[in-house]
Amino acid sequence: MDSKTPESGYLRQAWLVILLGLVYGGALAGVQTSLGPRIEANRRAETLRAVPGVLPGAEAAQTTEHTIVGLDGRPARVYRAHTPEGTPAGWALPASGLGFADRIDLLVGLDPALNTITGIYVLDQRETPGLGNFIAAEEFRGQFQGKSAAAPLRVVKDAPAADGNEIRAVTGATMSSESVAHIINAAIENLREPLREL
């Protein structure tokens, strides 16, 4: 008769699963630790390349990075850009928040006086393909250019009012569109006053 009980087999398998989890978890942590600085450097470089897209006339080479403390008490990285002639082109604010499917990372351009949105760029998003990912399309992003930074943006399903701060939602992706507007509103509200102090 076999002296091994089913419980002893389960315990052996449990230890194997725990051991494999530790080995693979340690390997992933090692990769993240070794590649983390390179990933962050690539993100910063992509953000700098996107600055001229949200601040017309700005040049990436004429952009300086600043760290400020937002009204929420957390440090935030912002970019002050200038034209090739040296005149201020405005500010670029990285902003992020939750979308419908996952996190959305944006770059928001504001004029030097912090009164007008000059453009937005989607740095990263994982919204639903064929619907929510249209927030990265120029047709949607172009609606933000020239909108007031003094009043909150609102998303509507029909044609937006010409003189208001309304943005037309992407068809079938109202939640993703609302998330973008909310992220922009929150970033401007959080950083406008600290930027005025620079």
C-alpha positions as CSV (number, residue, x, y, z in Angstrom):
1,M,0.0,0.0,0.0
2,D,1.3,3.5,-0.9
3,S,2.2,5.5,2.2
4,K,1.9,8.9,0.4
5,T,-1.2,10.8,1.1
6,P,-2.8,13.2,-1.4
7,E,-2.1,16.1,1.0
8,S,1.7,15.6,0.8
9,G,1.4,15.8,-3.0
10,Y,-0.5,19.0,-2.8
11,L,2.1,20.5,-0.4
12,R,4.9,19.6,-2.8
13,Q,3.0,21.3,-5.7
14,A,2.3,24.3,-3.6
15,W,6.0,24.8,-2.8
16,L,6.8,24.4,-6.5
17,V,4.3,27.2,-7.4
18,I,5.7,29.4,-4.6
19,L,9.2,28.9,-5.8
20,L,8.4,29.6,-9.4
21,G,6.5,32.7,-8.4
22,L,9.5,34.0,-6.4
23,V,12.0,33.2,-9.2
24,Y,9.9,34.9,-12.0
25,G,8.8,37.8,-9.7
26,G,12.5,38.4,-8.9
27,A,13.4,38.3,-12.5
28,L,10.7,40.8,-13.4
29,A,11.8,43.1,-10.6
30,G,15.4,42.9,-11.8
31,V,14.4,43.8,-15.3
32,Q,12.3,46.8,-14.0
33,T,15.2,48.0,-11.8
34,S,17.7,47.8,-14.6
35,L,15.6,49.2,-17.4
36,G,13.5,51.7,-15.3
37,P,15.9,54.7,-15.8
38,R,16.0,54.1,-19.6
39,I,12.2,53.8,-19.8
40,E,11.9,57.1,-17.9
41,A,14.5,58.8,-20.2
42,N,12.6,57.6,-23.2
43,R,9.3,59.0,-21.8
44,R,10.9,62.4,-21.2
45,A,12.4,62.5,-24.7
46,E,9.0,61.6,-26.2
47,T,7.4,64.4,-24.2
48,L,9.9,66.9,-25.4
49,R,9.4,65.9,-29.0
50,A,5.6,66.4,-28.5
51,V,6.0,70.0,-27.1
52,P,6.0,71.7,-30.5
53,G,2.8,69.9,-31.4
54,V,0.9,71.4,-28.5
55,L,2.6,74.8,-28.5
56,P,2.6,76.3,-32.0
57,G,5.9,78.0,-32.8
58,A,7.7,76.3,-29.9
59,E,11.0,74.4,-30.5
60,A,12.0,71.4,-28.5
61,A,15.5,72.7,-28.2
62,Q,14.2,75.8,-26.5
63,T,12.2,73.9,-23.9
64,T,13.2,73.8,-20.2
65,E,11.8,71.4,-17.6
66,H,10.6,72.7,-14.2
67,T,9.3,70.8,-11.2
68,I,6.6,72.6,-9.3
69,V,4.3,71.5,-6.4
70,G,0.6,71.4,-7.5
71,L,-2.3,72.5,-5.3
72,D,-2.7,68.8,-4.4
73,G,0.7,68.9,-2.7
74,R,2.4,66.6,-5.2
75,P,5.4,67.6,-7.4
76,A,4.7,67.9,-11.1
77,R,7.0,68.2,-14.1
78,V,6.1,71.0,-16.5
79,Y,7.8,72.4,-19.6
80,R,8.3,76.1,-20.5
81,A,8.8,76.5,-24.2
82,H,10.1,79.3,-26.4
83,T,10.2,80.1,-30.1
84,P,13.5,80.0,-32.0
85,E,13.6,83.8,-31.5
86,G,13.4,83.4,-27.7
87,T,9.9,84.6,-27.1
88,P,7.7,82.5,-24.8
89,A,5.5,80.0,-26.6
90,G,3.8,78.7,-23.5
91,W,3.6,75.8,-21.1
92,A,3.3,72.1,-21.7
93,L,1.7,70.1,-18.8
94,P,1.9,66.4,-18.6
95,A,-1.4,65.1,-17.2
96,S,-2.8,61.6,-16.6
97,G,-5.8,59.8,-15.2
98,L,-8.0,56.9,-15.7
99,G,-9.9,56.4,-19.0
100,F,-12.6,53.8,-19.8
101,A,-10.1,50.9,-20.2
102,D,-6.9,52.0,-18.7
103,R,-4.7,55.0,-17.9
104,I,-4.5,57.9,-20.3
105,D,-1.3,60.1,-20.4
106,L,-1.6,63.5,-22.1
107,L,0.4,66.6,-22.8
108,V,-1.6,69.8,-22.5
109,G,-0.4,73.1,-24.1
110,L,-1.2,76.5,-22.5
111,D,-0.4,79.9,-23.8
112,P,2.1,82.0,-21.8
113,A,-0.7,83.8,-19.9
114,L,-2.3,80.4,-19.0
115,N,-5.6,81.5,-20.4
116,T,-6.0,79.4,-23.5
117,I,-5.4,75.7,-24.4
118,T,-3.1,75.7,-27.4
119,G,-3.3,71.9,-28.1
120,I,-3.2,68.4,-26.6
121,Y,-1.2,65.3,-27.4
122,V,-1.9,61.8,-26.3
123,L,1.3,60.4,-25.0
124,D,-0.1,57.0,-24.1
125,Q,-3.5,55.3,-24.0
126,R,-5.0,51.8,-24.1
127,E,-8.6,52.6,-24.8
128,T,-10.8,50.3,-26.8
129,P,-9.4,49.8,-30.4
130,G,-11.7,51.2,-33.0
131,L,-13.6,53.3,-30.5
132,G,-11.9,54.9,-27.5
133,N,-8.5,55.0,-29.2
134,F,-9.9,57.7,-31.5
135,I,-9.1,60.2,-28.7
136,A,-5.6,60.2,-30.2
137,A,-6.9,61.3,-33.6
138,E,-6.4,64.8,-34.8
139,E,-10.1,65.3,-35.4
140,F,-10.8,64.9,-31.7
141,R,-7.6,66.5,-30.3
142,G,-8.0,69.6,-32.6
143,Q,-11.2,70.6,-30.8
144,F,-9.2,71.6,-27.7
145,Q,-7.1,74.2,-29.5
146,G,-8.2,77.7,-28.6
147,K,-10.5,76.7,-25.8
148,S,-10.5,78.7,-22.6
149,A,-8.3,77.4,-19.7
150,A,-10.4,79.5,-17.3
151,A,-13.6,77.5,-17.6
152,P,-14.0,73.7,-17.4
153,L,-14.3,71.7,-20.6
154,R,-17.5,69.9,-21.1
155,V,-18.2,66.9,-23.4
156,V,-21.4,66.8,-25.5
157,K,-22.7,64.2,-27.9
158,D,-24.1,66.7,-30.4
159,A,-22.5,69.7,-32.1
160,P,-20.7,71.8,-29.5
161,A,-21.6,75.5,-29.1
162,A,-19.1,77.7,-31.1
163,D,-18.5,80.1,-28.3
164,G,-18.3,77.7,-25.4
165,N,-15.9,75.2,-23.8
166,E,-17.7,72.2,-25.3
167,I,-16.0,69.3,-26.9
168,R,-17.8,66.8,-29.1
169,A,-17.4,63.2,-27.9
170,V,-15.9,60.5,-30.0
171,T,-18.9,58.5,-31.3
172,G,-19.3,55.3,-29.2
173,A,-16.6,56.5,-26.8
174,T,-18.2,59.1,-24.6
175,M,-16.6,57.8,-21.5
176,S,-13.1,58.0,-23.0
177,S,-13.8,61.5,-24.3
178,E,-15.1,62.6,-20.9
179,S,-12.0,61.2,-19.2
180,V,-9.8,63.3,-21.5
181,A,-11.7,66.5,-20.6
182,H,-11.6,65.6,-16.9
183,I,-7.9,65.0,-17.0
184,I,-7.3,68.3,-18.7
185,N,-9.6,70.2,-16.3
186,A,-7.9,68.6,-13.3
187,A,-4.4,69.4,-14.5
188,I,-5.1,73.0,-15.3
189,E,-6.9,73.6,-12.0
190,N,-4.1,71.9,-10.1
191,L,-1.2,73.7,-11.8
192,R,-2.4,77.1,-13.0
193,E,-1.6,79.0,-9.7
194,P,1.8,77.4,-9.1
195,L,2.7,78.2,-12.7
196,R,1.8,81.8,-12.2
197,E,4.3,82.0,-9.3
198,L,7.2,80.8,-11.6
